[in-house]
Amino acid sequence: MNAPEPILANPAGACVDSRFTVPGIRCAGCIGKIERGLHDLPGVAAARVNFSAKRVAVSHSPDLASDQIIAALEKLGFEAERAEENPLARDDAETKRLVRALAVAGFGMMNIMLLSVSVWAGAQGISRDMFHWLSALIAVPVIAYSGRPFFASAAMALRYRRTNMDVPISIGVLLATGLSLYETATSGPHAYFDGAVMLLFFLLAGRVLDAVMRDRARSGISALLGRIGRGAAVVGADGSTTWLAADALEPGMVMLVAAGEALAADGEITEGRTTIDASMLTGESDPRAVSCGDEIHAGMINLGNPVRVRVTAAAGDTVLADIARLMDEAGQSRSRYVRIADRAARFYAPAVHSLAALSFAGWMIAGAGVHQALLIAVAVLIITCPCALGLAVPAAQVVAASALMKRGLLIKDGSALERLAEANHAVFDKTGTLTLGEPRPVLTDELDESGKAIALALAQGSRHPLSRGLARAIAQLGTQPATLDDLREIPGEGMRAHHAGVDVALLRPQTQAAGLAVDLVIGGKRHPIAFADPLRPDVAQTLAMLDRQGICSEILSGDRSAAVAPVARDLGLQGRGDLRPEDKLAYLDRLAASGERVLMVGDGLNDGPALAGAHVSIAPGGASDVSQQAADAVFVGENLQPVALAIGVARRTMRVVRENFVLAIGYNVLAVPLAIFGYVTPLIAAVAMSASSLIVVGNSLRLAGAARKEARQ
């Protein structure tokens, strides 16, 4: 099975992408309704709902205006507005409104319940009427205020002759309140103000919990972006410095980064050498030495000397912003489980309205009277709310994605978890995947301290990858560069200079047989320095974890077979080299035809087709843009362990999703007949419905520590 293409992919390049904030997205039914409705709009190529962010991404013709898309969303029953141009901006206004409404409902519920105690204790006549009127004075304004999120959503849906889950909720609350007012005005024995307010309280509690859970899943975005410096001292043409905020920085500007300062933009060091804390990108706690020509990124912290950095990317174009954007776009998917919840939620409104109407008619025929029949119909409306079913899939996926994110793996699509759980065969690229993709020198004792100082000075003058790797490795040893004269680079040959009157050079080897190496020449004597691309530090442990999970692993590489063979031998894997992109894809197709569910892990441009064609795919954070776009997930840092953790967490997630379906369906199987046969009051219905949603969310929250548990196994 091939991985789905990115929903906003536009091979023809004729479409533009727009994002809209839609606060009314509540469940799988909302997702399906929006995506189906927008897909039918002329000019829309694709539409995708991000459940956790409550946003809709639309790929559409330039001729289709954003206002037309907003109007289409409103006709579907959803208020919408253009999202911030920066998709990382967070809007907590809705959460704050829900919290205020919850606080008001909680205050009203406690006071009404206190007044109800006297009625339950047997108050009669005028005393009972007084307590009912006092309850009404509290309940009516509380319901009017705290019920606004539901009433507004229901009114919007009905305005366009549609229904959503808030319609029966609103009908139930209003009917319960109206019946209670009637009972109070006619000195009746029963009023259900406590049930109506309690229903709102628990519904709001569920929605606040849902909002908090979504914010928790997105908290990593704020944590990442919080590492970016707020601004930088920009050096002018006359040498003066001016402080500019991070969003005002532009490529080409030169920043003066002081010791202890966090970088506000990506850039290249133009003057100075220092050490930096790059742990938020690499996961490594050890400081890294950098000097002229080295690239450093926003969020890294300068631990040493002041340096000048030429800005190459700022604001939303930085590496950290790209990672945060990737996390923010990890939304709800069209997985098999989502489609099940979608179909169930689609039939919810007509089904529950029919059940309530049949219950009312049945009890009227049975002679129960209008009052009793209405109470039973209200209980049916309340107790059948599909909140638990709607949360069954997204709650588990959001919590699992958050757990993996903390371990360095970013899930781009919720359905990737489903496909990761099904994987039984892993295929790895070699360079940049099993290895770090950064050739590092093998420094021996034959090169003395003076030779290292000369090599460092020569290497710092070149931007060749091997020179930069050599300079970084020697600088990390604490060696200071030697003083050179007449430093120059000879194209195609290397670096030459003079040191204390002696000719020195850093040249390519005299023979191709030398492999990946450079020659340090001092006074005519050559000192070969070999390079090796080291394996990621935890490759063996990760492969062992995959083996325990029943995953068969092998290597597919475009490198020479002679280079692949020793790595495969050391890791105990089967390895194939000299493969072109089409060769890799054809091999994956053969595996899929034999029934294998293949996980592809690769980083290069030549891995793009295989990553897109695999059942599921993962790319390293340092992979090419093509590979990251094609992959379903991205891991950051030098460790490979997130790949194995992803498999374990995905399998746990699918178990929890199935449990959530059982809990949600089981609740309705038990509760609905009780409500229809009159054994449930509106108060009990409110408690039962809210409890089912909280149980599903609580069950999903068990996944919060899933990655930690998998790592211990």
C-alpha positions, 0 to 999 in steps of 0.5 A: 500500500502506498503512502497517501500523497500530501493533501496540499500537493500541487504538481501543476503548480496552479493552486494556492494554499489557504488556512482557516480557523474553524473553532466549531470543529468538535468531532469526526463528523465535523471533519467529514462534513467540512472536507466533503463540503469543500471538496464539492466547491468549484475551484477547490483541489483539496481540503484537510481538517487539522483537528488538534489546531481546529484549522482547515487547509485548502488548496484552491484555484487563485480565482477562488477568493478566501471570502468564498471559502469562508462563506462555504464553511458558514453554509456548512454550519461553521464560523470561520476566519482566515488564520494568521499568516504565520501558522505558528501563531496561537489563539487561546481566545476560545479556550479562555471563553470555554474556561469562563463559561465552565467557571460560571456553570460550576458556580451555578451548579453548586448553588442550585444543587445546594438549593435542591437539597431542601427539595430532595429532603421533602420541602413542600408548598410555598417552601418548595416553590421558593427554592424552585424560583431561587434555582430559576433565578440562578439557572436562567442567566447561567444557562444563557451565558454558559450555553452560548458555545452550544447555542451559537453552533446549533443556530449556525447549523440550523440557519443553513438547514443542517444539523450537528451534535450541538443541535440535540444538546441545545434542544435538550438543555432548552427543553429541560429549562422550559419544563422546569420553568413551567413546573415552577410557575405551576407549583409542580413538584419537579424541576430540572434546573440542576440537570440542565446546568450540570449538563452544561458544566460537564459538556464544558469540562469535556471541551476544556479538557479537549482544548487543554489536550490539544494545547498540550500536544502543541506545547512543543511548538511554543517550547521550540519557538521560545528558544529563538532569540527575541532579536539581535544586534545588527551591524551596519555598514559603518560598523554601528549596531542596531537592535532589531526584533527577530521578525524584522531580521532579513537575509543578508544582515550581519548579527553580532551574537554575544556570549550567552545569547540565543540566535534569532535567525539562521546564518553563517559565521563570518567572523570569530570562533566559538562553541554553541549549545545545539541540543534543541536541534541535535539532541546532543548536550555536548557544546559544538565548536564552530568557526568561519563558514559554519552554519548555525541556526535560530535557537542555538546558544552562543556559549563562547566568544562573540561572533558575527553571523550573516543571516541566511533565513529569518522569522518563519523561514528558519529551521526551527520554524520549519520544524514547528510548522511541521508539528503544527500541521500534524492534524487529523487524518483520513485513516480507517478508524477515522472513517469509521467514526466519521460514518457513525457521527454522520448518522448521529443527528437524524438517528438521535432526533428519530429516537427522541421523537419515537420515545415521545410518541411511544410514551404518549401512546402509552398514556404517560402525558406530555410532561413525562414524555418530554422528560424522557425525550430530553433524556434521550437527546442528552444521553446519546451525544456522540462526544465519546465516539468523536474523540475515540481516534483524535484523542489517542492520536494527539496524545501519542504524537505528543509523546513521540514529539518529546522523544524527537519524532514528529508525526506529520499525519495521524494515519501514519500511526496506524500504518506504523503499527502495521509495519513488519519490514524495515528498509534503511538507506545507509548514508545519512540514515544509518550513518550520520552523513557527516564524514569525520576525520580519523585523527591518530597520534601520528599527527602531533599538536603542531600538525593539528594546529596547522591543519586547523588553520588550513581547514578553516580557510576552506568551505569544502565539506571535508575541510569543515569536518576536519576543522570542527573535529580538531577545534573540539580537541581544544587546539588553537589554529596556527598562524599562516601566511599567504593562505590561498585556495587552489581550485581542484587541489586544496589549500596552500600557505606558509607557516614559519617559512615552511610550505604547508598545504591541505590537498586531496590524495594523490591516488583515488585508492586513498578513499575518503581522505585528505593529505596534510603536507608540511615541508613536502612531507605528506600526512594522510588523514582518513575520513569515515562516516560514523554510524549513528550511536545507537544503531545496534540497539535500535535494530535490536528493538525492531527485531524484538518487535518482529520487524525484519530490517535490511539496507538499500543504498545508492552507495557503492556495494563495496561501501555498503557491505562492511556496514551490513556485515557489522550490523548483521543485515542484508545489504544492497548497493548501487541502487538507483531511485527506481530500483529502490521503489521497484524492490519495495513494490516487490516486498509489498506484493509479497504481503510485507508492510514496509517502513522506509527510512531514508534521507537523500533525494534519491530516497524520495520515490521510495519514501512516498511509495512505502507503506509508511516512511520516516526521514531524519531531520537533516534529510533533503526537503524532498525526503522530508516532504515525502515522509510520514514522520521526521526524527531529529538528533543523532539517535535512531531510536525514535524509529523503533519507539514510533513502532511501539507507540503506534501499536499501543495507540491502535490498541487504545483506539480500539478500546475507545471504540468499545467504551463509546459504543458500549456506553450507548448500547447500555445507556440509550435503552435505559433512557428510552424506557424512562429509567434515566432523568435529564440529570442522570443523562447529563452525568452519564454522557459527560462521564463517557467522554471523560473516560475516553479522554482519560484512556487516551491520556495513558499514552502520554508515557508510551514512548518512555515505556517503549524505551525501557523495553 
